[in-house]
Amino acid sequence: MPSKKNSKKDRIPKEFEGLEMKINELGEIQSSFHLDQINQFLNAHLNDRKLNPEKDAQSEGEEE
């Protein structure tokens, strides 16, 4: 049975083509992009549950 990773190509936004993330032997995350650039993308495309807890609670109730 083929693995899920091989059966479907991952969708990578154009902003992050060439992104490489590595963890070194000390456990530090090393990236080919600046952390601020990644945070700006995440802020623009994802909602933060901690900032809007009442909105998140409503969406959880709808899923059940």
GUDREN-409406 format. One record per residue: x, y, z of N, C-alpha, C in turn; residue number from 1. Coordinates in steps of 0.05 Angstrom, whole numbers. Atoms other than C-alpha are relative to their C-alpha. Example, Ala and Ser with C-alpha at 12.3 -4.5 7.8 and 13.67 -1.06 7.14 Angstrom:
2
+--------+--------+--------+--------+--------+--------+--------+--------+--------+-----+
|    n.x |    n.y |    n.z |   ca.x |   ca.y |   ca.z |    c.x |    c.y |    c.z | seq |
+--------+--------+--------+--------+--------+--------+--------+--------+--------+-----+
|     18 |    -24 |      0 |    246 |    -90 |    156 |     18 |     24 |      0 |   1 |
|    -16 |    -24 |     -1 |    273 |    -21 |    143 |    -15 |     22 |     14 |   2 |
+--------+--------+--------+--------+--------+--------+--------+--------+--------+-----+
This chain:
64
+--------+--------+--------+--------+--------+--------+--------+--------+--------+-----+
|    n.x |    n.y |    n.z |   ca.x |   ca.y |   ca.z |    c.x |    c.y |    c.z | seq |
+--------+--------+--------+--------+--------+--------+--------+--------+--------+-----+
|     17 |    -24 |      0 |      0 |      0 |      0 |     18 |     25 |      0 |   1 |
|    -17 |    -24 |      2 |     31 |     67 |    -21 |     -5 |     18 |     24 |   2 |
|      4 |    -19 |    -22 |     43 |    117 |     34 |    -14 |     25 |     -9 |   3 |
|     15 |    -24 |      6 |      2 |    180 |     37 |     19 |     21 |    -12 |   4 |
|    -19 |    -20 |      9 |     64 |    222 |     26 |      7 |     -4 |    -30 |   5 |
|     -7 |      5 |     28 |     80 |    188 |    -41 |    -24 |      2 |    -19 |   6 |
|     23 |      0 |     17 |      9 |    187 |    -67 |    -10 |     28 |     -7 |   7 |
|     10 |    -27 |      4 |     -3 |    262 |    -63 |     22 |     20 |      4 |   8 |
|    -20 |    -20 |     -3 |     43 |    320 |    -74 |     -9 |     21 |     19 |   9 |
|      6 |    -20 |    -20 |     46 |    369 |    -17 |     -4 |     27 |    -14 |  10 |
|      5 |    -26 |     10 |     18 |    438 |    -31 |     18 |     20 |     15 |  11 |
|    -18 |    -19 |    -12 |     71 |    491 |    -17 |     -7 |     27 |    -11 |  12 |
|      5 |    -27 |     11 |     53 |    565 |    -22 |     24 |     11 |    -14 |  13 |
|    -22 |    -12 |     16 |     94 |    605 |    -71 |     20 |     15 |     18 |  14 |
|    -17 |    -15 |    -17 |    121 |    647 |    -14 |     22 |    -17 |     13 |  15 |
|    -18 |     18 |    -15 |    156 |    586 |     16 |     14 |    -21 |    -18 |  16 |
|    -16 |     18 |     17 |    186 |    552 |    -45 |     29 |      3 |      7 |  17 |
|    -28 |      0 |     -8 |    256 |    533 |    -25 |      5 |      1 |     30 |  18 |
|     -2 |      0 |    -29 |    241 |    532 |     49 |     13 |    -26 |     10 |  19 |
|    -12 |     24 |    -12 |    286 |    484 |     88 |      1 |      4 |     30 |  20 |
|      0 |      0 |    -29 |    276 |    468 |    161 |     17 |    -23 |      9 |  21 |
|    -17 |     22 |    -11 |    328 |    428 |    200 |      3 |      4 |     30 |  22 |
|     -6 |     -1 |    -28 |    341 |    411 |    272 |     28 |    -10 |      4 |  23 |
|    -28 |      7 |     -3 |    414 |    411 |    291 |      4 |    -19 |     24 |  24 |
|     -6 |     19 |    -22 |    448 |    365 |    342 |     -6 |     11 |     27 |  25 |
|      7 |    -12 |    -25 |    433 |    415 |    397 |    -30 |      4 |      4 |  26 |
|     29 |     -3 |     -2 |    358 |    414 |    383 |    -10 |     27 |     -9 |  27 |
|      8 |    -26 |      9 |    357 |    483 |    352 |    -12 |     -2 |    -28 |  28 |
|     12 |      0 |     26 |    312 |    496 |    292 |     15 |     19 |    -18 |  29 |
|    -13 |    -17 |     19 |    348 |    523 |    232 |    -17 |      1 |    -26 |  30 |
|     18 |     -4 |     23 |    309 |    552 |    173 |     14 |     18 |    -21 |  31 |
|    -11 |    -17 |     22 |    326 |    582 |    106 |    -15 |     26 |     -3 |  32 |
|     15 |    -25 |      0 |    274 |    637 |    119 |      1 |     12 |     28 |  33 |
|      1 |    -13 |    -26 |    271 |    688 |    175 |    -26 |     -6 |     14 |  34 |
|     23 |      6 |    -16 |    223 |    674 |    231 |    -22 |     21 |     -3 |  35 |
|     20 |    -21 |      4 |    188 |    741 |    221 |    -16 |     -4 |    -26 |  36 |
|     13 |      5 |     25 |    172 |    722 |    149 |    -20 |    -23 |      3 |  37 |
|     18 |     23 |     -5 |    141 |    656 |    171 |    -24 |      9 |     17 |  38 |
|     22 |    -10 |    -18 |    100 |    691 |    226 |    -19 |     17 |    -15 |  39 |
|     17 |    -17 |     16 |     73 |    742 |    177 |    -19 |    -17 |    -17 |  40 |
|     17 |     17 |     17 |     48 |    687 |    131 |    -21 |    -14 |     17 |  41 |
|     19 |     14 |    -17 |     16 |    648 |    189 |    -21 |     19 |     11 |  42 |
|     20 |    -20 |     -9 |    -18 |    711 |    216 |    -20 |      7 |    -21 |  43 |
|     18 |     -7 |     22 |    -47 |    725 |    148 |    -19 |    -23 |     -8 |  44 |
|     15 |     23 |     10 |    -73 |    654 |    135 |    -13 |    -17 |     22 |  45 |
|     12 |     17 |    -21 |    -91 |    624 |    203 |    -11 |     18 |     22 |  46 |
|     11 |    -14 |    -23 |   -135 |    645 |    261 |     13 |    -11 |     25 |  47 |
|    -12 |      8 |    -25 |   -104 |    643 |    330 |    -22 |     -6 |     21 |  48 |
|     21 |      8 |    -18 |   -149 |    605 |    378 |      2 |     14 |     27 |  49 |
|     -3 |    -13 |    -26 |   -120 |    640 |    439 |    -11 |     29 |     -1 |  50 |
|     10 |    -28 |      3 |   -140 |    709 |    412 |    -30 |      1 |     -2 |  51 |
|     29 |      0 |      3 |   -212 |    689 |    396 |    -12 |    -26 |     11 |  52 |
|      9 |     25 |    -11 |   -232 |    634 |    445 |    -30 |     -5 |     -3 |  53 |
|     29 |      4 |      3 |   -307 |    647 |    439 |     -7 |     -9 |    -28 |  54 |
|      5 |      8 |     28 |   -305 |    641 |    363 |      8 |    -29 |     -4 |  55 |
|     -9 |     27 |      2 |   -266 |    576 |    369 |    -19 |    -19 |     13 |  56 |
|     19 |     17 |    -14 |   -315 |    547 |    419 |    -26 |     -4 |    -17 |  57 |
|     23 |      3 |     18 |   -372 |    560 |    370 |      5 |    -19 |    -23 |  58 |
|     -6 |     17 |     22 |   -337 |    526 |    313 |      3 |    -29 |      8 |  59 |
|     -1 |     28 |    -10 |   -323 |    464 |    356 |    -27 |    -12 |      4 |  60 |
|     27 |      9 |     -4 |   -396 |    459 |    373 |    -14 |     -7 |    -26 |  61 |
|     12 |      5 |     26 |   -415 |    460 |    300 |      9 |    -26 |    -12 |  62 |
|    -11 |     25 |     11 |   -370 |    401 |    283 |    -12 |    -25 |     11 |  63 |
|     11 |     24 |    -13 |   -404 |    353 |    331 |    -26 |     -8 |    -11 |  64 |
+--------+--------+--------+--------+--------+--------+--------+--------+--------+-----+
